[in-house]
Every structure is written in structure tokens, then in C-alpha cells.
Amino acid sequence: MWCLTFDRLVQKTDFVSKMRRLLRTLQEAYDYSVDIEFTCNFFDHQNYKINLLQCRPFQIKHGGNIPDPPADLKEEDLILQARGAVIGRSRLSAVDQFVYVTPSVYAGLPIKDRYAVARLIGRLLHVRRFYQDKTIMLLGPGRWGTTAPELGVPISFSEINTIALLCEIVAMRDDLVPDVSLGTHLFSELVEMDILYLALFPGRENNLLNKDFFEQSPNHLTEFLPEAQKWSQVLRVVEAPRGPAPCNANTLNQNVICYLRGEGD
């Protein structure tokens, strides 16, 4: 069986050293690390040309030190924990609304319905009484902002620009684990609007998703979009039962933890 590899490119040419020079030059020019897209055209085994297509500086707003979350949190009070893929400014938030795309249900939708869900999210997030003066976390499977609905939710940034936190869940169903974008599809917009990005890997150490909280709590979707009843299994609007849920996001430690308030808080 034939198998395409890049062994000769890496081992027999100076491609790696040239890319290192290219990235270093761009980093020095922008004064930031950069994300690039490129093509490489070969004329023979040794001679090639690199074409730089896009270059985006990774500009991160740095937050100050934030306190650690409570050490005595009960497991049943955890809403989510993510570790290892957190991009943005460290912050303490209180989440008023969670907008949750149910991974297992979304994975079973035909392509046209996945587009319909994306448009529905955009409508929901621009209902004024829903988003005004609210801190909203948006969670869903795979890549937010993808152009391929089989890989995630095909929204545009203008449809979700009222949120404060964006979470990509690395799960759909047992036989399908989506790849995540790590924020690259919407990176510049997320930085500009100071929106925190995190990826959550269910089953990985120090990652947790309380599915019962998201999938068994009352769904408030139709309170804001009465006509959206048919989508209530895939799109859920959830509120924490004891008031806005504290969310501790520490970019330096690459850790986010969101939890229910204590009974007396």
C-alpha cells in the first residue's frame, strides 16, 4: 500500500530551516508570533518555491493575576473544566447563560440542518433581551467557524459576537471525534473582542464536561425564540440554578474551571 509522507522533505532538503527563517523574520517584523498559510511548489527533488498566502500575528491581551478557584469544590457542582488549550486574557467571570449544541444530536443531523442550527444560533445571540448585559458561554462540538459542517458548526463571527466565552468540545458521538480549530478560524476577531477560547477534551485528565447539567437542565430556548421548538434537542439554553456560574480562566496555567455557586453564596 502506498503511503504519502514528508520524510524526504524534512530529512533531505533545507525546507525546515527555510521555514524557520521565514517565521523568525515575520515574528521580528510584527513583534509577535505569527500564524501563516503557505504553499510549496517543487520543480525537482531539491528546487522549490515557498509562497506565503496569509500571515496573522498572534496578539494576546495579557490579564493580571487571578486567584485560584475554591479548593473545596464538590464534584457535583462542577459544570466544566478544561486544561491545555486556553487562548485569551485570564479572567474571573460569572456566566449568566450557557448556549449548548448537544454533540451527539448534532452529529446525527443532515448537512442542511447543521446550517439551520448555525443560523438559529446567530438569531438567538442577537435577541437583545437575551444577550444585553449578560455573560454568555457558547459550547459545541468540533470547529466553530468551519466552512465544513461535518467538522463543526458553520457560523460566522458576526453571528456570535455577543458572547464572552467560546468552547470547542472534542466530541460528537462514540465513533466520531472531531478535530478542533484551537481558535484559528476566528482568532483575530476573538482577540479584538476579548473573547476567551477554550477546547475541552472529555475523558482527558483535568478535563470534565457535566453532561447532565447541560442536557437535563431546563431548556430556555423557546423563551427567546418560540418558533425554535423543533430544535430544542440540539440547541439548549441553560442557566445555573443558583445564579450566574463563576468561571475561573487562567491562561498562564492553561486551566478553566466553571462551577455552581454554593448554597449560601
Buried (B, 14 or more C-beta within 10 A) or exposed (E): EEEEEEEEBEEEBEBEEEBEEBBEEBBEEBEBEBBEEEEEEEEEEEEBEEEEEEBBBBBBEEBEEBEEBEEEBEEEBBBBBBBBBBBBBBBEBBBBBBBBBBBBBBBEBEEEBBBBBBEBBBBBBBEEEBBEEBBBBBBBBBBBBBEEBEBBBBBBBEBBBBBBBBBBBBBBBEEBBBEBBBBBBBBBBBBEBEBBBBBBBBEEEEBBBBBEBBBEBEBBBEEBBEEBEEBBEBBBBBBBEEEBBBBBBBBEEBBBBBBBBEEEE
